[in-house]
Amino acid sequence: MFKFSALLLSSLVLSSTVLAADPGDRSLVSTGGAHSMAVRADGSLWTWGANTNSQLAVGGSYKSTPQYTGMNGIISVSAGYLYSMAIDSDGAVWAWGLNSNGQLGLGDTTDRSSPTVLTAIDNVVALSTGQTHSLALRENGTVWAWGNGSNGQLGMGTNSSSSTPAQVPGLANVVAISTGLYTSYALTAEGQVYGWGSNGYGDLGLGSYGDKTSPTLVSSLSNVVAIASGAHHAMALLADGTVKAWGGNYSGQVGDGTTSSRTSPTLIAGLSNVVGIAAGSTHSLVRTAGGSVYSWGSNGNGQLCVAGASQSSPVLVGSGYTGISTTSNSGFTFLRNGSGALFGCGNNWSGQLGHGTMDAGSSTPTAVTAAW
């Protein structure tokens, strides 16, 4: 089974900077549209699933078990829709895969079949990749963006796209970043959340609709310690261990017991002592301090890791977990247990669950097989 060490998890927290919605989980394990990435305890990078655009950084098409990419010294990864990015121990960013919108940040729109270093940015501590745009958080608390900007998701005050990283104006002291399909979010050290980009479902939590091309304060939120975003919804973990969510709710992914979209952050009833959050394309998960995991939203592929229909309120997945991971492009989920083993559930048509088969997937968490 695929395993991770506590030492590597702790290495991802630099100067008390929060790097992921569930610290260590989304940084070490990341889910794309139909591919997965994971960092082993020795810092080596492994990938599996669809390889239609060379997003696995290995040869061939589909891989149903983890494949060694040849990359070492990796401390964080982020899987975009059809592309991949990684941060090495020097704070350098590497990118490969689809680049039709300049989402790799290499100054052009040419796809890459192997990891290529970004020369325009350094000292990066966190990455977040959307459908076709990317965000980076630098050590100095600034946010940089590149790729598709058609909905203002780059935060530059325009709808222009860019193939080169540029600093997002108006943001400072940022400690975490997150991307939806066409949205971007930043969390500051003061516990404030800013959002920009697409807002057709109330994605930005501003109490209204209409895209924003510059970072805009979500004024109804405070004391936030983590953020996560799905395709068209987002979540915030508050310092008191409660969770609020907003945006598109057509699959119940907001978790308020309805399927009505919410333009403002809404408290999710029944959750307490939460320490980690994760948002998939149309589903959501949380992890409590006691190791219990709850999920809700779409369950069309079993991505809630429980049997049955979609859910509009949190349901218990199980206990004894130390990590959760899913991202805005994904209809599948990974869970990590106390021994560091990784389990997947949900869509598996491209082998993205990593257990040696390609099929419709399952709601039963199944161990990712080792490649050695």
N, C-alpha and C positions, 0 to 999 in steps of 0.2 A: 504493500500500500504506500501511497505517496505521503511523506511525512515532512514536517517543518520543525525547527527548533525554537525554543523560547529565546535563545541568544539572538537569533536573527530577527525575531519579532521585536525584541527590545531595541535592536540597533536602528529600527525605523523611526524612533522617536528622538528627534534632534532638537535640543534646546527647548523641550516641552512643546514642540510644534506638533499639532494633530495632523497626521498625514492621510487619514482615511476615516470613513464613517464608523467603521469598527476597526480600531487601530491595529494595523498589521494584516488584516484580512484582505481588504481590497488592494493593499499594496503588494502582498505576496501572491495572491491568487486573483486573476481578473478574467472576466467573461466578455467575449465579443459577440457579434451577431451569431456566429456558429463556430467559434473557436475559443480555446482556453489557453491561459498562460499561468505558470507557477514557478516560483523560485524555491529551490531546495535549500536545505540548511547550510550547504557548502557554497551558496551563492550562484550556483549554476542555474541557467534558465531552460525550462522545458515547455513545450507547446504541443497541442493536439487539436483535432477537429478539422474543419474545412481549411483548405489551403489554396482556394481558387485564385487568390491574388498574392500568393507567396507570404501571407500573413503569419505563417508558422516559422518562417526563416529556415525551412528544411525543404528538400526536394519532394516531388510527388504531389498527389492531390489531397486525399482525405487520410487522416491518421486517427485511429481509434484508441491509441495508447500514447502516453507521453513520449515525446521525442526530444533528445538533447540538441539544443541549437548551436552548441559550441561556445556560447557566451558564459562568462564567469564574472564574479565580482558584482553581480546585480543585486540591488537593494529594493527596487520597486518596479512594478509593471502596470501597464494599462492597455487593455484591448479595446480598440475601436471597432467600428462595424466590420470593415474588411482590412484593417491595418493594425499595427502593434507598435508599442513604444516601451522603452525601459530606461531606468536610471542606473548608472553604475556607481561604485563607491566613491568616485571622484566628483559626483554631481553632474556628469555629462549625460545627455539624452541621446538615445539611439532610436531610430525609426525605420520601419519597413512595411511593405504591402501597398495597398491602393493609395494613390496620391492625386486623384482627379481634381480635387479642390485645394491642393496644396496643404493638405492636412498633416503631412509629414514634417513640414516646417523647414524644408531643404532649399527653398528659393525657386522651386519649379513645380511642375505638375506631372513629373515622370515617376511611374511606379518604381519601387525598389524590391528586389528579390532577396536581398540580404541586409542585415542591420547596418545603417549608415548614421554616423554621428552628426548631430546638429552643431554647426560651428557658431551660430548666431546667439546662443544662450548657454550659460553655465551656472554652476552652483544651484542646481535644481534639487528640491527635496520632495516634490510631489507632482504627479501628472494626472490629468483626467481627459478622457477621449470621448467625444460624442459620435454622432453619425458621420460627420465630415469636418469637424473642427476639433481643436485641441487646446487645452490650457496647461500651463506650467506654473508652479509656485516656486519662487526662488528663496534662497536662504534669508534674504533681506526683507521678506514679507511682501514682495511685489508679485503681481500676477501678469503673465504674458500669454498672448493668444495668437492663433493663426488658423488658416483653413477657410472654410465656407463662412461668409458673414452675411448671407442673404436675409436673415432675420435679426441682424444686429447682435448675434451671439458672440462676436469678437469684442464687443464693448467699446468700440472706437468712435462712437457717435455717428456712424454711417452704416450702410448695408453692404459695404465693400468687402471683398474677400482679400486674403493675403497669404502668400506662400512662405512668408518669413515671420518669425516671432516678433511681436511688438508689445510693449508694455501697455497694459490696460490703465487708462487714466483714472484718477480719483480713488484709487484703492491703496491702502497702506496697512501694515500690521496684520496681514492676512495669515491665517494659520491652517486653512483647509479650503479646497476647491472641489467642485463637482460639475458635471455636464449632463444635461438631458440630450435628447436628439438634436435640438436646435436652441437650447438654452444653456446658460452658464450661471454658476453661483459661487460666492465667496463668503467665507466666515472669518471674521476678525477676532483678534485677541480679546476684544471687549465683549464678545458674544453677540455681535450684530451680523445679520445676513444681508447680502446684496445679491440681486438677481438682474439678469438682462437677457435679451433675445426674444424668442417666440413666446407669446402669451395668449394664444388662442383658446386655451382651456383654463385660463387663470394660473398658468404654470408658475408665474413669478410670485404669487402670493400677495399681490398688491391691492386686492379688493376690487379689481377692475380688469378689463381686457385691453388688448393693444400692445404690440411689440415695443420693447425698449432697446435702444441702441447704445445706451450707457448704463453702467452699474447704478441700480436704484435700490435704496434702502427698503427692506421689508419692515416697516415701522411697527407692525404689530407683534414682532418677535424680539425677545431679549433673553439673555442668559443661555444662549445656545452654545453647545459644546461639540456638536457634530452635525453634518448635513449629508444628504444622499438624494439623488434625483433619478427618476425613471424617464420613460419616453416623454411623458407630458405631465408628470406629477413629481412632487418633491416632499422630503421629510426633514424634520429638525428634531434633534435630541436635546432636551433642556437639562440644565444642571441638576434639577430635582429628580431626574430619571424618568420623566414623562416624555411623550412624543406627540408632535403636531404634524399634520400633513395637509396638502392642498393640491389643486390642479385637476387634471383629467381624472374622472372617477367612473368611467364607463364599464370597467370590470371590477369595481369595488376596491381599487388599489389605494384609495385614500384611507379606507378602514373605518369609516364612521357609520357603518351599517346601511348605507345607501349607495346608489349608483349615480348620484347627482354631483356634477363637478363643483369644486369649491375654489373660489377666488381668494380666500383668506385662510391662513393657517387654522386648522381645526383640531382640537384635542381628541386623541384616540382613546376612547374609554377602555378601562380595564387593564391598562398597561402601567407598570411601576418598576422601579429599580432596573430600568433599561440601561445597558452600557454600550450597545452596538446597534446600528441600523444599516439597512441595505435596500436599495430600490432597483428592481428589474424593469423591463419594458412596461409591463402592466401588472406587476405584483410587488409586494413589499415584505420585508422580514425585520424582526428585531431579536436581539439576544439580551437576556437579563443577567444580572450579576451572579445569579445562581446557576447559570448555564442552560436555562430554558430558552428555546427558540419558538417564536410565534410567526405565522405567515398569513397573508390575505391577498386578495386580488384574483387575477386570472389563474385558472388551474387547467387550462386546455391541454397542456402537455405534462401535467404533474409537477410543475415548477414550485408549487407550494410545499412539496415534500409530504403531502398527506393525500389520501385517496378522496375522491368525490368531486363535487362541482366547485366552481369559483366561489370565493367567500368575500363578503363585504365587511366583515369584522375579523379581528385576530383569532386564529385557531392554534392550539398547541401542536407543535411538530414533535417535540421530545425534549429531553434534558441531557446534561452532560456534555454540551457543546462549548467550544472555546472560540469559535469563529464562524462567520457567515459571509458569503460573497455572491453578488450578482450586480449587474450594471444595466444602464439604460437601454442598451441594445439587445438585451438577452431575455430569452424565455426559458432559462434554466438556472440552476442554483447549486452552489457548493456549500457544504457544512464541514467543519473541522471538529474532531473530538479531542478529548483530553490528552490522548497519546500522540496527537499530531496527524492522525490519519485523515485523509480527505475523502468526502463522499459527495456524489452528485445526484441530482434528480431533475426531471424536466425533459425538454427537447433533446433528442440524441440522433437526429437524422444524419448528422455529419460526423458522428463519433465524438462530439464535444464533451461528453461526460467522462471519457477516458477509461472505460472499463472493457475495451476490446471488441465492442460491437457497434453497429450503426442501425438504429431502429427508431420507433416512435418515441422512445423514452419511457420513463416510469416515475410514479410518485414515491416509490420506495428508494431512500438514499442507498446508493450502491458505491462501493469502494472504488476509487481510481486505482488502476493497476500500475505497478512499477514497471519501468522500461529496462530494468537490470536484474 
